[in-house]
Amino acid sequence: MPSKKEFEHESLQDAESVADYLETIINGIRAGKLTVSSGEGEVDLRPQGLIRFSVRASERPDRHRLALKLVWSPGQDSGAGQDPLRISTGG
């Protein structure tokens, strides 16, 4: 069994750059292949089957936060969430 590979990256980006990364992630999920890399290393992912999708958001006067988490097990389906998620760009 291959050893666990991990990747982590944190940086300050403008909104347009973040949108570009998110679009690339979307394309990778649709294609079933996603590679994340930097000078620190690389991890190849193969999104497939049912994907557990978690969203966390918080709003404070001095900071807003949005955290997205996707988890799947290759070759194994997992249960779907109970309530449908709604995300909008409206006010």
matplotlib code that plots the C-alpha trace (Angstrom):
import matplotlib.pyplot as plt

x = [0.0, 1.5, 2.3, 0.1, 0.9, -0.2, -0.2, -0.9, -0.6, -1.7, -1.2, -2.9, -4.6, -6.9, -10.5, -9.9, -7.0, -9.1, -11.9, -9.4, -8.2, -11.8, -12.6, -9.6, -10.8, -14.3, -12.8, -10.7, -13.7, -15.6, -12.6, -11.9, -8.3, -7.0, -3.3, -2.3, 1.3, 3.8, 7.5, 6.8, 5.3, 2.5, -0.6, -2.7, -6.4, -9.0, -12.5, -15.2, -18.4, -20.2, -18.3, -19.0, -19.3, -19.1, -19.5, -18.8, -19.3, -19.0, -19.3, -17.7, -17.3, -13.5, -13.5, -15.6, -14.7, -15.7, -14.3, -15.1, -14.2, -14.6, -14.0, -14.4, -13.1, -11.9, -14.1, -16.6, -19.9, -20.8, -24.2, -25.6, -26.4, -29.9, -30.7, -30.1, -27.5, -28.3, -25.5, -26.3, -24.6, -27.6, -28.2]
y = [0.0, 3.4, 5.8, 8.8, 11.9, 15.3, 18.8, 22.1, 25.6, 29.0, 32.4, 35.8, 36.0, 38.5, 37.4, 36.8, 34.5, 32.5, 32.2, 30.9, 28.2, 27.3, 26.9, 24.6, 22.5, 22.3, 21.2, 18.6, 17.2, 16.9, 15.2, 12.9, 14.0, 16.8, 17.6, 20.1, 21.1, 23.8, 23.8, 21.8, 18.8, 17.3, 15.2, 13.5, 13.1, 11.1, 12.4, 9.8, 8.3, 10.2, 13.1, 14.4, 18.1, 20.3, 24.1, 26.3, 30.1, 32.7, 36.5, 38.8, 42.5, 42.2, 38.9, 36.7, 33.1, 30.4, 26.8, 24.1, 20.5, 17.6, 14.0, 10.7, 7.2, 5.8, 2.9, 3.4, 5.3, 7.2, 8.5, 11.8, 14.7, 15.3, 18.8, 20.4, 23.2, 26.5, 28.9, 32.2, 35.4, 37.6, 39.8]
z = [0.0, -0.9, 1.9, 2.6, 0.7, 2.0, 0.5, 2.1, 0.7, 2.1, 0.5, 0.0, -3.4, -5.1, -5.7, -9.4, -8.8, -6.2, -8.8, -11.3, -8.8, -8.0, -11.8, -12.2, -9.2, -10.8, -14.1, -12.3, -10.5, -13.7, -15.4, -12.5, -12.1, -10.0, -9.2, -6.6, -6.4, -5.5, -4.8, -1.6, -3.4, -5.4, -4.8, -7.5, -6.7, -8.6, -7.5, -8.3, -7.0, -4.3, -2.8, 0.7, 0.4, 3.5, 3.6, 6.6, 6.6, 9.2, 9.4, 11.9, 11.7, 11.0, 9.0, 6.8, 6.3, 3.8, 4.1, 1.6, 2.2, -0.2, 0.8, -1.1, -1.0, -4.3, -5.4, -2.6, -2.5, 0.6, 1.9, 0.6, 2.8, 4.3, 3.3, -0.1, -0.1, -1.6, -2.6, -4.3, -5.4, -4.6, -1.6]

ax = plt.figure().add_subplot(projection="3d")
ax.plot(x, y, z, "-o")
ax.set_aspect("equal")
plt.show()
